[in-house]
Amino acid sequence: MSIWKRAIPPGETVTIHVNGQTVTATPDETVATVLLRLGTRSFGINPASGYPQAPACLMGVCFGCLCRIDGRPGTQACLEQVRDGMVVETGGLRVS
């Protein structure tokens, strides 16, 4: 018997839109984990340094995961659970 229990029934999914691409995710994922799973190397450009930024902590401390979610710029992707129909926009670079 496992002590780990999924809060979401196996097989349940939601559809989100990432930079114009339709993506399937599970409701227990955050936007940041979906973006990382898709191969996103950076979530945007740091306005101070001009360098690409990416999440380092995945718990809301580093602010490396800022992107536009449902029209809200500067949203921390690591703190946002995915929702069906969500629209995510990054300035990030994809893995080739």
Jmol script that loads the backbone (N, CA, C; Angstrom):
load data "model"
ATOM      1  N   MET A   1       0.842  -1.178   0.000  1.00  0.00           N
ATOM      2  CA  MET A   1       0.000   0.000   0.000  1.00  0.00           C
ATOM      3  C   MET A   1       0.888   1.243   0.000  1.00  0.00           C
ATOM      4  N   SER A   2       0.617   2.138  -0.912  1.00  0.00           N
ATOM      5  CA  SER A   2       1.402   3.366  -1.031  1.00  0.00           C
ATOM      6  C   SER A   2       0.856   4.452  -0.114  1.00  0.00           C
ATOM      7  N   ILE A   3       1.770   5.230   0.470  1.00  0.00           N
ATOM      8  CA  ILE A   3       1.332   6.356   1.296  1.00  0.00           C
ATOM      9  C   ILE A   3       1.017   7.579   0.434  1.00  0.00           C
ATOM     10  N   TRP A   4       1.426   7.544  -0.838  1.00  0.00           N
ATOM     11  CA  TRP A   4       1.193   8.664  -1.751  1.00  0.00           C
ATOM     12  C   TRP A   4      -0.132   8.469  -2.460  1.00  0.00           C
ATOM     13  N   LYS A   5      -0.959   9.476  -2.431  1.00  0.00           N
ATOM     14  CA  LYS A   5      -2.246   9.416  -3.115  1.00  0.00           C
ATOM     15  C   LYS A   5      -2.353  10.606  -4.048  1.00  0.00           C
ATOM     16  N   ARG A   6      -2.792  10.351  -5.259  1.00  0.00           N
ATOM     17  CA  ARG A   6      -3.002  11.444  -6.202  1.00  0.00           C
ATOM     18  C   ARG A   6      -4.314  12.135  -5.861  1.00  0.00           C
ATOM     19  N   ALA A   7      -4.275  13.464  -5.850  1.00  0.00           N
ATOM     20  CA  ALA A   7      -5.486  14.228  -5.614  1.00  0.00           C
ATOM     21  C   ALA A   7      -6.373  14.236  -6.856  1.00  0.00           C
ATOM     22  N   ILE A   8      -5.779  14.000  -8.003  1.00  0.00           N
ATOM     23  CA  ILE A   8      -6.490  14.027  -9.274  1.00  0.00           C
ATOM     24  C   ILE A   8      -6.626  12.590  -9.782  1.00  0.00           C
ATOM     25  N   PRO A   9      -7.809  12.197 -10.212  1.00  0.00           N
ATOM     26  CA  PRO A   9      -7.960  10.838 -10.752  1.00  0.00           C
ATOM     27  C   PRO A   9      -7.043  10.620 -11.953  1.00  0.00           C
ATOM     28  N   PRO A  10      -6.422   9.460 -12.060  1.00  0.00           N
ATOM     29  CA  PRO A  10      -5.565   9.179 -13.212  1.00  0.00           C
ATOM     30  C   PRO A  10      -6.334   9.362 -14.512  1.00  0.00           C
ATOM     31  N   GLY A  11      -5.673   9.972 -15.486  1.00  0.00           N
ATOM     32  CA  GLY A  11      -6.285  10.153 -16.790  1.00  0.00           C
ATOM     33  C   GLY A  11      -7.014  11.471 -16.968  1.00  0.00           C
ATOM     34  N   GLU A  12      -7.300  12.177 -15.886  1.00  0.00           N
ATOM     35  CA  GLU A  12      -7.984  13.466 -16.010  1.00  0.00           C
ATOM     36  C   GLU A  12      -7.000  14.510 -16.527  1.00  0.00           C
ATOM     37  N   THR A  13      -7.396  15.267 -17.539  1.00  0.00           N
ATOM     38  CA  THR A  13      -6.519  16.274 -18.125  1.00  0.00           C
ATOM     39  C   THR A  13      -7.273  17.577 -18.365  1.00  0.00           C
ATOM     40  N   VAL A  14      -6.498  18.634 -18.558  1.00  0.00           N
ATOM     41  CA  VAL A  14      -7.036  19.929 -18.968  1.00  0.00           C
ATOM     42  C   VAL A  14      -6.245  20.372 -20.193  1.00  0.00           C
ATOM     43  N   THR A  15      -6.810  21.285 -20.946  1.00  0.00           N
ATOM     44  CA  THR A  15      -6.144  21.831 -22.113  1.00  0.00           C
ATOM     45  C   THR A  15      -5.788  23.285 -21.829  1.00  0.00           C
ATOM     46  N   ILE A  16      -4.515  23.641 -22.044  1.00  0.00           N
ATOM     47  CA  ILE A  16      -4.085  25.024 -21.913  1.00  0.00           C
ATOM     48  C   ILE A  16      -3.425  25.446 -23.222  1.00  0.00           C
ATOM     49  N   HIS A  17      -3.222  26.725 -23.392  1.00  0.00           N
ATOM     50  CA  HIS A  17      -2.631  27.255 -24.622  1.00  0.00           C
ATOM     51  C   HIS A  17      -1.341  27.975 -24.254  1.00  0.00           C
ATOM     52  N   VAL A  18      -0.225  27.480 -24.766  1.00  0.00           N
ATOM     53  CA  VAL A  18       1.096  28.018 -24.460  1.00  0.00           C
ATOM     54  C   VAL A  18       1.691  28.593 -25.734  1.00  0.00           C
ATOM     55  N   ASN A  19       1.861  29.900 -25.759  1.00  0.00           N
ATOM     56  CA  ASN A  19       2.422  30.582 -26.928  1.00  0.00           C
ATOM     57  C   ASN A  19       1.735  30.140 -28.223  1.00  0.00           C
ATOM     58  N   GLY A  20       0.408  30.020 -28.162  1.00  0.00           N
ATOM     59  CA  GLY A  20      -0.373  29.653 -29.338  1.00  0.00           C
ATOM     60  C   GLY A  20      -0.493  28.169 -29.601  1.00  0.00           C
ATOM     61  N   GLN A  21       0.192  27.352 -28.813  1.00  0.00           N
ATOM     62  CA  GLN A  21       0.165  25.889 -28.991  1.00  0.00           C
ATOM     63  C   GLN A  21      -0.782  25.283 -27.957  1.00  0.00           C
ATOM     64  N   THR A  22      -1.629  24.367 -28.372  1.00  0.00           N
ATOM     65  CA  THR A  22      -2.524  23.681 -27.447  1.00  0.00           C
ATOM     66  C   THR A  22      -1.762  22.547 -26.772  1.00  0.00           C
ATOM     67  N   VAL A  23      -1.852  22.507 -25.451  1.00  0.00           N
ATOM     68  CA  VAL A  23      -1.080  21.553 -24.648  1.00  0.00           C
ATOM     69  C   VAL A  23      -2.020  20.866 -23.666  1.00  0.00           C
ATOM     70  N   THR A  24      -1.802  19.574 -23.459  1.00  0.00           N
ATOM     71  CA  THR A  24      -2.554  18.819 -22.459  1.00  0.00           C
ATOM     72  C   THR A  24      -1.733  18.739 -21.180  1.00  0.00           C
ATOM     73  N   ALA A  25      -2.400  18.971 -20.064  1.00  0.00           N
ATOM     74  CA  ALA A  25      -1.736  18.915 -18.757  1.00  0.00           C
ATOM     75  C   ALA A  25      -2.675  18.249 -17.760  1.00  0.00           C
ATOM     76  N   THR A  26      -2.132  17.864 -16.627  1.00  0.00           N
ATOM     77  CA  THR A  26      -2.981  17.353 -15.553  1.00  0.00           C
ATOM     78  C   THR A  26      -3.265  18.496 -14.587  1.00  0.00           C
ATOM     79  N   PRO A  27      -4.438  18.517 -13.986  1.00  0.00           N
ATOM     80  CA  PRO A  27      -4.818  19.633 -13.125  1.00  0.00           C
ATOM     81  C   PRO A  27      -3.925  19.834 -11.901  1.00  0.00           C
ATOM     82  N   ASP A  28      -3.107  18.854 -11.553  1.00  0.00           N
ATOM     83  CA  ASP A  28      -2.233  19.009 -10.396  1.00  0.00           C
ATOM     84  C   ASP A  28      -0.883  19.626 -10.760  1.00  0.00           C
ATOM     85  N   GLU A  29      -0.681  19.974 -12.039  1.00  0.00           N
ATOM     86  CA  GLU A  29       0.570  20.602 -12.465  1.00  0.00           C
ATOM     87  C   GLU A  29       0.494  22.110 -12.313  1.00  0.00           C
ATOM     88  N   THR A  30       1.665  22.730 -12.136  1.00  0.00           N
ATOM     89  CA  THR A  30       1.745  24.179 -12.205  1.00  0.00           C
ATOM     90  C   THR A  30       2.119  24.568 -13.630  1.00  0.00           C
ATOM     91  N   VAL A  31       1.906  25.837 -13.947  1.00  0.00           N
ATOM     92  CA  VAL A  31       2.284  26.312 -15.275  1.00  0.00           C
ATOM     93  C   VAL A  31       3.782  26.108 -15.491  1.00  0.00           C
ATOM     94  N   ALA A  32       4.588  26.374 -14.471  1.00  0.00           N
ATOM     95  CA  ALA A  32       6.044  26.226 -14.606  1.00  0.00           C
ATOM     96  C   ALA A  32       6.440  24.789 -14.930  1.00  0.00           C
ATOM     97  N   THR A  33       5.837  23.814 -14.271  1.00  0.00           N
ATOM     98  CA  THR A  33       6.219  22.429 -14.543  1.00  0.00           C
ATOM     99  C   THR A  33       5.791  22.014 -15.947  1.00  0.00           C
ATOM    100  N   VAL A  34       4.665  22.528 -16.425  1.00  0.00           N
ATOM    101  CA  VAL A  34       4.252  22.228 -17.805  1.00  0.00           C
ATOM    102  C   VAL A  34       5.257  22.837 -18.784  1.00  0.00           C
ATOM    103  N   LEU A  35       5.637  24.100 -18.563  1.00  0.00           N
ATOM    104  CA  LEU A  35       6.593  24.755 -19.459  1.00  0.00           C
ATOM    105  C   LEU A  35       7.932  24.021 -19.465  1.00  0.00           C
ATOM    106  N   LEU A  36       8.401  23.599 -18.319  1.00  0.00           N
ATOM    107  CA  LEU A  36       9.658  22.859 -18.256  1.00  0.00           C
ATOM    108  C   LEU A  36       9.528  21.516 -18.972  1.00  0.00           C
ATOM    109  N   ARG A  37       8.400  20.853 -18.794  1.00  0.00           N
ATOM    110  CA  ARG A  37       8.156  19.576 -19.483  1.00  0.00           C
ATOM    111  C   ARG A  37       8.159  19.751 -20.994  1.00  0.00           C
ATOM    112  N   LEU A  38       7.709  20.923 -21.461  1.00  0.00           N
ATOM    113  CA  LEU A  38       7.686  21.206 -22.895  1.00  0.00           C
ATOM    114  C   LEU A  38       9.060  21.588 -23.449  1.00  0.00           C
ATOM    115  N   GLY A  39      10.037  21.763 -22.567  1.00  0.00           N
ATOM    116  CA  GLY A  39      11.381  22.104 -23.015  1.00  0.00           C
ATOM    117  C   GLY A  39      11.681  23.591 -23.036  1.00  0.00           C
ATOM    118  N   THR A  40      10.893  24.387 -22.361  1.00  0.00           N
ATOM    119  CA  THR A  40      11.136  25.829 -22.310  1.00  0.00           C
ATOM    120  C   THR A  40      12.388  26.091 -21.483  1.00  0.00           C
ATOM    121  N   ARG A  41      13.375  26.728 -22.098  1.00  0.00           N
ATOM    122  CA  ARG A  41      14.648  26.990 -21.412  1.00  0.00           C
ATOM    123  C   ARG A  41      14.638  28.306 -20.661  1.00  0.00           C
ATOM    124  N   SER A  42      13.883  29.281 -21.141  1.00  0.00           N
ATOM    125  CA  SER A  42      13.760  30.531 -20.401  1.00  0.00           C
ATOM    126  C   SER A  42      12.330  31.011 -20.495  1.00  0.00           C
ATOM    127  N   PHE A  43      11.871  31.671 -19.466  1.00  0.00           N
ATOM    128  CA  PHE A  43      10.485  32.105 -19.401  1.00  0.00           C
ATOM    129  C   PHE A  43      10.333  33.549 -19.846  1.00  0.00           C
ATOM    130  N   GLY A  44      11.432  34.242 -20.005  1.00  0.00           N
ATOM    131  CA  GLY A  44      11.391  35.630 -20.435  1.00  0.00           C
ATOM    132  C   GLY A  44      12.774  36.237 -20.322  1.00  0.00           C
ATOM    133  N   ILE A  45      12.826  37.537 -20.543  1.00  0.00           N
ATOM    134  CA  ILE A  45      14.082  38.267 -20.459  1.00  0.00           C
ATOM    135  C   ILE A  45      14.067  39.121 -19.197  1.00  0.00           C
ATOM    136  N   ASN A  46      15.116  39.036 -18.424  1.00  0.00           N
ATOM    137  CA  ASN A  46      15.231  39.842 -17.215  1.00  0.00           C
ATOM    138  C   ASN A  46      15.326  41.312 -17.621  1.00  0.00           C
ATOM    139  N   PRO A  47      14.420  42.159 -17.136  1.00  0.00           N
ATOM    140  CA  PRO A  47      14.416  43.551 -17.565  1.00  0.00           C
ATOM    141  C   PRO A  47      15.658  44.333 -17.118  1.00  0.00           C
ATOM    142  N   ALA A  48      16.279  43.919 -16.049  1.00  0.00           N
ATOM    143  CA  ALA A  48      17.468  44.631 -15.544  1.00  0.00           C
ATOM    144  C   ALA A  48      18.733  44.223 -16.286  1.00  0.00           C
ATOM    145  N   SER A  49      18.920  42.924 -16.495  1.00  0.00           N
ATOM    146  CA  SER A  49      20.165  42.442 -17.095  1.00  0.00           C
ATOM    147  C   SER A  49      20.075  42.207 -18.598  1.00  0.00           C
ATOM    148  N   GLY A  50      18.849  41.957 -19.097  1.00  0.00           N
ATOM    149  CA  GLY A  50      18.686  41.638 -20.508  1.00  0.00           C
ATOM    150  C   GLY A  50      18.952  40.178 -20.829  1.00  0.00           C
ATOM    151  N   TYR A  51      19.279  39.384 -19.816  1.00  0.00           N
ATOM    152  CA  TYR A  51      19.557  37.963 -20.024  1.00  0.00           C
ATOM    153  C   TYR A  51      18.274  37.140 -19.866  1.00  0.00           C
ATOM    154  N   PRO A  52      18.218  35.975 -20.514  1.00  0.00           N
ATOM    155  CA  PRO A  52      17.060  35.096 -20.325  1.00  0.00           C
ATOM    156  C   PRO A  52      16.955  34.672 -18.858  1.00  0.00           C
ATOM    157  N   GLN A  53      15.730  34.515 -18.392  1.00  0.00           N
ATOM    158  CA  GLN A  53      15.531  34.053 -17.017  1.00  0.00           C
ATOM    159  C   GLN A  53      14.723  32.774 -17.010  1.00  0.00           C
ATOM    160  N   ALA A  54      14.998  31.960 -16.011  1.00  0.00           N
ATOM    161  CA  ALA A  54      14.310  30.679 -15.851  1.00  0.00           C
ATOM    162  C   ALA A  54      14.128  30.423 -14.368  1.00  0.00           C
ATOM    163  N   PRO A  55      13.160  29.587 -14.016  1.00  0.00           N
ATOM    164  CA  PRO A  55      12.936  29.314 -12.598  1.00  0.00           C
ATOM    165  C   PRO A  55      14.095  28.547 -11.981  1.00  0.00           C
ATOM    166  N   ALA A  56      14.412  28.901 -10.756  1.00  0.00           N
ATOM    167  CA  ALA A  56      15.470  28.212 -10.021  1.00  0.00           C
ATOM    168  C   ALA A  56      14.911  27.491  -8.804  1.00  0.00           C
ATOM    169  N   CYS A  57      13.803  27.984  -8.247  1.00  0.00           N
ATOM    170  CA  CYS A  57      13.337  27.424  -6.979  1.00  0.00           C
ATOM    171  C   CYS A  57      12.008  26.677  -7.076  1.00  0.00           C
ATOM    172  N   LEU A  58      11.147  27.047  -8.005  1.00  0.00           N
ATOM    173  CA  LEU A  58       9.810  26.472  -8.173  1.00  0.00           C
ATOM    174  C   LEU A  58       8.952  26.564  -6.913  1.00  0.00           C
ATOM    175  N   MET A  59       9.203  27.615  -6.108  1.00  0.00           N
ATOM    176  CA  MET A  59       8.369  27.833  -4.920  1.00  0.00           C
ATOM    177  C   MET A  59       8.079  29.308  -4.661  1.00  0.00           C
ATOM    178  N   GLY A  60       8.277  30.162  -5.667  1.00  0.00           N
ATOM    179  CA  GLY A  60       7.868  31.551  -5.553  1.00  0.00           C
ATOM    180  C   GLY A  60       8.882  32.514  -4.987  1.00  0.00           C
ATOM    181  N   VAL A  61      10.132  32.102  -4.845  1.00  0.00           N
ATOM    182  CA  VAL A  61      11.140  32.959  -4.237  1.00  0.00           C
ATOM    183  C   VAL A  61      12.008  33.676  -5.266  1.00  0.00           C
ATOM    184  N   CYS A  62      12.379  33.010  -6.345  1.00  0.00           N
ATOM    185  CA  CYS A  62      13.392  33.542  -7.270  1.00  0.00           C
ATOM    186  C   CYS A  62      12.835  34.476  -8.351  1.00  0.00           C
ATOM    187  N   PHE A  63      11.552  34.399  -8.644  1.00  0.00           N
ATOM    188  CA  PHE A  63      10.897  35.213  -9.676  1.00  0.00           C
ATOM    189  C   PHE A  63      11.466  34.970 -11.077  1.00  0.00           C
ATOM    190  N   GLY A  64      12.095  33.828 -11.297  1.00  0.00           N
ATOM    191  CA  GLY A  64      12.614  33.498 -12.617  1.00  0.00           C
ATOM    192  C   GLY A  64      11.564  32.936 -13.557  1.00  0.00           C
ATOM    193  N   CYS A  65      10.360  32.706 -13.047  1.00  0.00           N
ATOM    194  CA  CYS A  65       9.311  32.071 -13.849  1.00  0.00           C
ATOM    195  C   CYS A  65       8.221  33.048 -14.287  1.00  0.00           C
ATOM    196  N   LEU A  66       8.506  34.335 -14.248  1.00  0.00           N
ATOM    197  CA  LEU A  66       7.487  35.318 -14.605  1.00  0.00           C
ATOM    198  C   LEU A  66       7.103  35.213 -16.074  1.00  0.00           C
ATOM    199  N   CYS A  67       5.810  35.176 -16.328  1.00  0.00           N
ATOM    200  CA  CYS A  67       5.287  35.167 -17.691  1.00  0.00           C
ATOM    201  C   CYS A  67       3.878  35.754 -17.662  1.00  0.00           C
ATOM    202  N   ARG A  68       3.247  35.834 -18.821  1.00  0.00           N
ATOM    203  CA  ARG A  68       1.881  36.361 -18.905  1.00  0.00           C
ATOM    204  C   ARG A  68       0.922  35.181 -18.875  1.00  0.00           C
ATOM    205  N   ILE A  69       0.013  35.189 -17.900  1.00  0.00           N
ATOM    206  CA  ILE A  69      -0.967  34.120 -17.768  1.00  0.00           C
ATOM    207  C   ILE A  69      -2.353  34.749 -17.774  1.00  0.00           C
ATOM    208  N   ASP A  70      -3.175  34.323 -18.715  1.00  0.00           N
ATOM    209  CA  ASP A  70      -4.526  34.869 -18.888  1.00  0.00           C
ATOM    210  C   ASP A  70      -4.518  36.400 -18.927  1.00  0.00           C
ATOM    211  N   GLY A  71      -3.535  36.942 -19.647  1.00  0.00           N
ATOM    212  CA  GLY A  71      -3.449  38.388 -19.832  1.00  0.00           C
ATOM    213  C   GLY A  71      -2.789  39.158 -18.705  1.00  0.00           C
ATOM    214  N   ARG A  72      -2.372  38.473 -17.634  1.00  0.00           N
ATOM    215  CA  ARG A  72      -1.737  39.129 -16.492  1.00  0.00           C
ATOM    216  C   ARG A  72      -0.220  39.021 -16.607  1.00  0.00           C
ATOM    217  N   PRO A  73       0.471  40.120 -16.960  1.00  0.00           N
ATOM    218  CA  PRO A  73       1.931  40.059 -17.069  1.00  0.00           C
ATOM    219  C   PRO A  73       2.577  39.914 -15.693  1.00  0.00           C
ATOM    220  N   GLY A  74       3.761  39.329 -15.662  1.00  0.00           N
ATOM    221  CA  GLY A  74       4.510  39.205 -14.413  1.00  0.00           C
ATOM    222  C   GLY A  74       3.927  38.215 -13.427  1.00  0.00           C
ATOM    223  N   THR A  75       3.212  37.204 -13.917  1.00  0.00           N
ATOM    224  CA  THR A  75       2.634  36.186 -13.044  1.00  0.00           C
ATOM    225  C   THR A  75       3.659  35.083 -12.795  1.00  0.00           C
ATOM    226  N   GLN A  76       3.771  34.656 -11.545  1.00  0.00           N
ATOM    227  CA  GLN A  76       4.710  33.589 -11.201  1.00  0.00           C
ATOM    228  C   GLN A  76       4.125  32.239 -11.620  1.00  0.00           C
ATOM    229  N   ALA A  77       4.705  31.651 -12.646  1.00  0.00           N
ATOM    230  CA  ALA A  77       4.203  30.396 -13.201  1.00  0.00           C
ATOM    231  C   ALA A  77       4.304  29.238 -12.219  1.00  0.00           C
ATOM    232  N   CYS A  78       5.257  29.300 -11.308  1.00  0.00           N
ATOM    233  CA  CYS A  78       5.420  28.187 -10.363  1.00  0.00           C
ATOM    234  C   CYS A  78       4.323  28.157  -9.304  1.00  0.00           C
ATOM    235  N   LEU A  79       3.585  29.256  -9.152  1.00  0.00           N
ATOM    236  CA  LEU A  79       2.525  29.311  -8.144  1.00  0.00           C
ATOM    237  C   LEU A  79       1.128  29.178  -8.747  1.00  0.00           C
ATOM    238  N   GLU A  80       1.040  29.039 -10.064  1.00  0.00           N
ATOM    239  CA  GLU A  80      -0.246  28.955 -10.754  1.00  0.00           C
ATOM    240  C   GLU A  80      -0.561  27.522 -11.155  1.00  0.00           C
ATOM    241  N   GLN A  81      -1.617  26.962 -10.590  1.00  0.00           N
ATOM    242  CA  GLN A  81      -2.103  25.656 -11.033  1.00  0.00           C
ATOM    243  C   GLN A  81      -2.723  25.834 -12.407  1.00  0.00           C
ATOM    244  N   VAL A  82      -2.561  24.851 -13.277  1.00  0.00           N
ATOM    245  CA  VAL A  82      -3.185  24.932 -14.592  1.00  0.00           C
ATOM    246  C   VAL A  82      -4.701  24.809 -14.453  1.00  0.00           C
ATOM    247  N   ARG A  83      -5.405  25.502 -15.342  1.00  0.00           N
ATOM    248  CA  ARG A  83      -6.862  25.448 -15.415  1.00  0.00           C
ATOM    249  C   ARG A  83      -7.239  25.257 -16.877  1.00  0.00           C
ATOM    250  N   ASP A  84      -8.320  24.578 -17.108  1.00  0.00           N
ATOM    251  CA  ASP A  84      -8.761  24.343 -18.472  1.00  0.00           C
ATOM    252  C   ASP A  84      -8.976  25.674 -19.189  1.00  0.00           C
ATOM    253  N   GLY A  85      -8.396  25.810 -20.387  1.00  0.00           N
ATOM    254  CA  GLY A  85      -8.546  27.010 -21.192  1.00  0.00           C
ATOM    255  C   GLY A  85      -7.554  28.119 -20.901  1.00  0.00           C
ATOM    256  N   MET A  86      -6.676  27.915 -19.949  1.00  0.00           N
ATOM    257  CA  MET A  86      -5.681  28.928 -19.560  1.00  0.00           C
ATOM    258  C   MET A  86      -4.818  29.299 -20.766  1.00  0.00           C
ATOM    259  N   VAL A  87      -4.455  30.596 -20.850  1.00  0.00           N
ATOM    260  CA  VAL A  87      -3.586  31.083 -21.920  1.00  0.00           C
ATOM    261  C   VAL A  87      -2.282  31.572 -21.296  1.00  0.00           C
ATOM    262  N   VAL A  88      -1.168  30.986 -21.736  1.00  0.00           N
ATOM    263  CA  VAL A  88       0.161  31.303 -21.193  1.00  0.00           C
ATOM    264  C   VAL A  88       1.025  31.833 -22.318  1.00  0.00           C
ATOM    265  N   GLU A  89       1.707  32.952 -22.054  1.00  0.00           N
ATOM    266  CA  GLU A  89       2.636  33.522 -23.023  1.00  0.00           C
ATOM    267  C   GLU A  89       3.976  33.738 -22.342  1.00  0.00           C
ATOM    268  N   THR A  90       5.032  33.283 -22.992  1.00  0.00           N
ATOM    269  CA  THR A  90       6.386  33.501 -22.474  1.00  0.00           C
ATOM    270  C   THR A  90       7.200  34.197 -23.542  1.00  0.00           C
ATOM    271  N   GLY A  91       8.298  34.763 -23.119  1.00  0.00           N
ATOM    272  CA  GLY A  91       9.281  35.286 -24.056  1.00  0.00           C
ATOM    273  C   GLY A  91      10.447  34.323 -24.117  1.00  0.00           C
ATOM    274  N   GLY A  92      10.183  33.076 -23.702  1.00  0.00           N
ATOM    275  CA  GLY A  92      11.231  32.092 -23.509  1.00  0.00           C
ATOM    276  C   GLY A  92      11.739  31.447 -24.786  1.00  0.00           C
ATOM    277  N   LEU A  93      12.833  30.750 -24.629  1.00  0.00           N
ATOM    278  CA  LEU A  93      13.493  30.019 -25.715  1.00  0.00           C
ATOM    279  C   LEU A  93      13.163  28.545 -25.567  1.00  0.00           C
ATOM    280  N   ARG A  94      12.850  27.901 -26.670  1.00  0.00           N
ATOM    281  CA  ARG A  94      12.546  26.473 -26.625  1.00  0.00           C
ATOM    282  C   ARG A  94      13.789  25.656 -26.946  1.00  0.00           C
ATOM    283  N   VAL A  95      13.849  24.471 -26.401  1.00  0.00           N
ATOM    284  CA  VAL A  95      14.950  23.553 -26.711  1.00  0.00           C
ATOM    285  C   VAL A  95      14.762  23.080 -28.137  1.00  0.00           C
ATOM    286  N   SER A  96      15.827  23.102 -28.915  1.00  0.00           N
ATOM    287  CA  SER A  96      15.721  22.677 -30.317  1.00  0.00           C
ATOM    288  C   SER A  96      15.863  21.184 -30.440  1.00  0.00           C
TER     289      SER A  96
END
end "model"
wireframe off; spacefill off
backbone 0.3
color backbone group
